[in-house]
Amino acid sequence: MNTGISIPSAPLSIAWNFTYSCNMNCEHCYSRTEQGKELTNEEQEYVTKQLIKAKILHINFGGGEPLIRPSFFFIAQLAKKFGIGISLSSNGWLIDNRVAKSLASIKVDVVSISIDSTNPEKHDKFRNCSGSFNRAIEAIKLLKQQGLKVKIFSVLSKINYKEVKELIKLAETLEVDELLFKNYKPAGKGLINVDRYDLTPQEWEKVYKKLIKFQRHSKVNIGLGAEPLLHLLSESPSENDENQSLIRGAPCGKLSLCIKPNGDITPCAYVNLVLGNMLKDDLLYIWQNSPILYQLRNKKPTGKCTKCPNFEWCQGGCFAAAYNTSGCIDAPDPHCWWQPN
């Protein structure tokens, strides 16, 4: 069964993990188990020019902590100069007034700051970094003072799924543009700690139902990301999320790709299925000819998915979560709560 869509001639967006380095060591981090040689400044510039040539529409800089690499500002400005949209995912620690002004001068489109809990001690412990909560809050305020669009980025896990109402209140108080709740990913440390922090399928169902209700009444925009399993809660799956007009299932490998700090190309940030490398391979050739991407775009139902009426829409859920926990791209998402009668 195919995805039911026409794949664009190039990725619309790139998630660029800009560095392996980070000043924190979060319990759920997908990238803290990865180390290696990073692209030099000159190689980063070369990669950026390749993305410009490929007419990529948007780059999200993640990590690690992107602001640890001083070259971020030059690369972001270069991409922006050629019309590429820029977003930054940061823990906020390195954002002072000077950095906030620099981000504003580059005209970064949006900055996402991670907050794991409204309890400062719980947030700091989860990130293994004392004072990180207060620094994140201060970063949000400084960014807003510069007129930048700011999101709070919160990964749902055992430590916070019962306090989503409090997180929404915090986002409303800070007057951010969006509170984005992301699905816990069993990748990197997130896979090592999956039994400690991941939710059960039944807990995922309950928290998503709760968040959908909050979406209708909150003063702040509540985002749930392009989460395929949300189709299970919709009577009209085709109208379930903002990406549905373009794809079915997860967007990774269909609308977007990931670039690792060493230039490796993967379908998304949460899986180490290397498709090639930006320094030696042609991005568009990989996009159009990779056997792995073909498999992602033409997923086959296995296990309980063979009996599920929603497979056409969710395409088995998050393939990264499935692959990392089972070794099979076509396996059902381990977070899925649906069961045959």
N, C-alpha and C positions, 0 to 999 in steps of 0.2 A: 504493500500500500504506500503510495507516495504522499507528499505533504499537501498536495492540492494547490500549490502555488507555483509561480514562476520566480526562480531565484534571480535577484538583480545581478547585473554583469560584474559588480564589484561589491565588497562589503560596504554597508552604509556606515558602520561605526567600528572602531578599534578600541579594545581595552588594552592599554599599554601599561604593563607592570614595569615601572620605570627603574626600579632598583630592588635588590633583595634586602637592603639594609632597612632597619626600623629601630626607633628608640623605645619601642614597646615590644611586648612578647605575649600577645593576646591568646587566650586559651582556645579560641576557635579559628585562629588565623590559617588560611589556606596556603600561605606562602612562606611561613617562618621555617618550614622544614627544607626549603630550597636554598641552595647556595651555589655560587659559581662565578665565573668571570663575566663581568658586565660589559656592555657596549661602551666604548670610549666616547668622549664628546663628539669627535669627528664621525664616528659610526652612527651615533644617534642622529646627527644632522643628515647623514646619508639616508637613514631609514625614513626620516621625516620627509625628505624630498621624494622618496619612493611613494609615500602615502599621498603626497600632493599630486604626483603624477597619476596615481590610481584614482584620483578624485574622491577620496574618502570624505564623508560629510562631517564626521565627528570623531574626536579622540577623547577618551576618559583616561586620565593619568592616575594610576593606582600604584600599589607596591606590595610589600614595604611601604615606606613613607616617601612619596615623591620629592618632597621639599628637602630631603637630605642631599639630593643631587643638585648642586647649584646650576647645572646645565638646564634644569627644568625651565627656567624663565626664558632662556634663549630659544629652546625648542618650542615652547608654547607660543611664544611671540612669532616665531617663524611660521608655524602652522596657521595661526590666526591671520597672519598677513595674507595668506593665500586662501582665506575663506573657510578654513576648517573650524567647526565649532569645538570649543575646549571646555572640558569639565575636570575637576580635581577632586579626588577622594583622599581625605587627610584625617589624621587623628587630632589635629589642631595644635599640637604642642609647639610647633615651630612658627606659628602664625602670631607675630607681633604687629604693631602698627605699621612698621616699615614693609613687612611682607604683604600685609593686607593692601597697602597702597600700590605695591608692585603688581599684585594680582588684578587690581582695579585698572591700572594703567595698561595692562595687556588686554583688558576686557574679557577676562575669563567668564564664560557664560554662567557657570554654576559651581559652587564649592560645597561638597558634602562633608560634614563633620560627624564622626562616629560617636554615638553615645549609647552605652549598653544598659544603663540603669539610671533611674532618677536618684538612687542612693549613691552618693559619692564614694563611700567605702567599697560598695559592691562593684561599682564600675572600675575603680582603681585596682581592686584585687583581680578582677577578670582580665585586666590589661597588664597586670604585673608592673604597674607604674604608679607610684604614689603621686597624687596631685593632678593626675591626668583629667579627672572630671572637671575640676575648676579651670584648667587650661583650655579644655574644649569649649566650655561656656564662654570664657573670655574671647576665644577665637571667633565664635559666632557673633558676638557683639561688635568686635572690631571689623569683621567682614561686612556686617550690615551698615556700620557707620560709613563704609566706603561705597555703599549703594549696590553691593554685589548680591546676586541671588544665592540664597543659602538653604541647604537641606540638612536635616538631621538624618543620619543613616544608622539604623538600629537593626542588628541581626537578631531575629527571634530565637530564643534558647530557653533552657530550664531556668536561667537566672532572671529572665524578664517577661516571660509570656503571660504572667499573671499581673503584671503592672503596666499593661499597654495603655490603660486609661490615664495613669500618671504620666507616662511618656507623652501622650497627646496633650495633656495639660501643660507640660513643660514646653512643648513645641509652640503651643498657643501663646504662652507667656513671653517666649523669646521672639514671637512673631516671625518665625522662619517661613520660607515659601512652601516647604513640603516636609513632611515626616515620612520617610521611606522605610517601611518594614521589609527586611529581606529574609529569605528562607535560609535556615542553617544548612551549610554545605559540609558533608563528610569528605573533606579534602585537607591535606596537610595536617596541622594540629587538630583541625576539626574532625578528621577521621580518627586520629589517635584518641581523642576525647569524646568520641561520638556517644558512648554509653553514659557519660557524665552530663552532657549538655544538650543532646538532641532530644526533640519531642517524639512521643509516640504518634503513630498515624491518627489515633483518635484525638490526641491533644492538638495536632495540626488542624484537624477539622473544626474543633471547637474555637480555637483562636482566630481562624480565618472567618468563621461565621460572626464572631464578635466584632472583628475589625470591619467587616462589610457593613454592619449596623452603625458603627462609629463613623464610617465614611459619610453617611447621610447627614450627620448632625454636627460634625466637628467644625470649628472655626478655622482650622488649618487643613490644607490638602493632605490626605493620607494616601500614600502610594503603597502598593503591594508588589510592584515589579511585574515583569512578564512571567508570572508563575502559572504554568500550565494546569496544575491541579485545581485552580480556581474554577475551571470549567465544570468540575463535579458539583459545584454549588450553584450553578446557573441554569435556569430553565431555557435560556437562549444562549448557548455557548458561543455562538458567532458574535455576540455583542458583549462578551465578558471582559475584555481588556483592550487597551489602546493599540496594541500590536496586532489584534486579530484580523484587521483588514489586510494585513501583509502576510501573516504566517499562521500556521497551526503548530501547536507544540511550542517548545522553547526556541528563542531567536538565535541561539548560538549555532554558528555554522551555516545559518540561513540568511541572517542579516548582519552578523558581526563575527569578528575573530579576535583573538588575543595575541599580543606580542609580549614575550617574556623579557626580563632584563638582559639576557644574552642574545636576544634577537630571534629566538625560537618562536615559531608560529603554532598556536594551538587553537582548537575550536572555541574554547573559553578559558577563563582564568582558573577554573576549578578542576581541570583535568589535564594530565600530562601526556596527551596524545600528540606527539610532535609531527606536524605536517611538513615542516621545512624550516628554513632560517632566512631572515630578511637580508642577510649579507651575501647569500649565495643563490637564493631561489627567487623566482618571480612570483610576487604575491597574487597577481591575477591568474596566472597559470594554475597555481595551487587552488585558488578559489573555484576555478572552473573544472579542474580535473582530479582533485584529490579523491581517492577511493574511500577514505574515512568520511569526508564530507558527503559523499554520495550516500553512504550508509546512514548518516544522520538525517539526511533529507528524505530518505526512503525507508523509514523504520518499519520493522515487522513486529506485530504484536506477539508477545510470548507470555507464558504464565497466565495470570488472571486477566491480562490485557486482551487475550483472545476472546473473552466473553464480555468485555466491558463496552457498553454502548457509547462511551465518551472517547474511545481511543482515536476516533477520527479527528477530534478536536485537541486533545491533550498530547497525543502521540507518545504516550507512556510516561509523561512528566519530564523531570530533569534527567537528561541522559548522563550528566556528570555524576550525580548522586548514585544512579544505577550502576554505572561503570566502576566507580570507585569502591562500591560495596559488593559487587558481584563479578566484575571482570567482563561484563557483557553490555554492550551499548544498547541492545534491544530489551534488556531486562526492565521490569516495572520499577518506577520510582519507589524507593523504600519508604517514603513519606506518605504514599497513597493509602487512604483509608477505605477506598471502595472494595467491597467483597461481593462475589456472586451470591445470589440468594441461597 
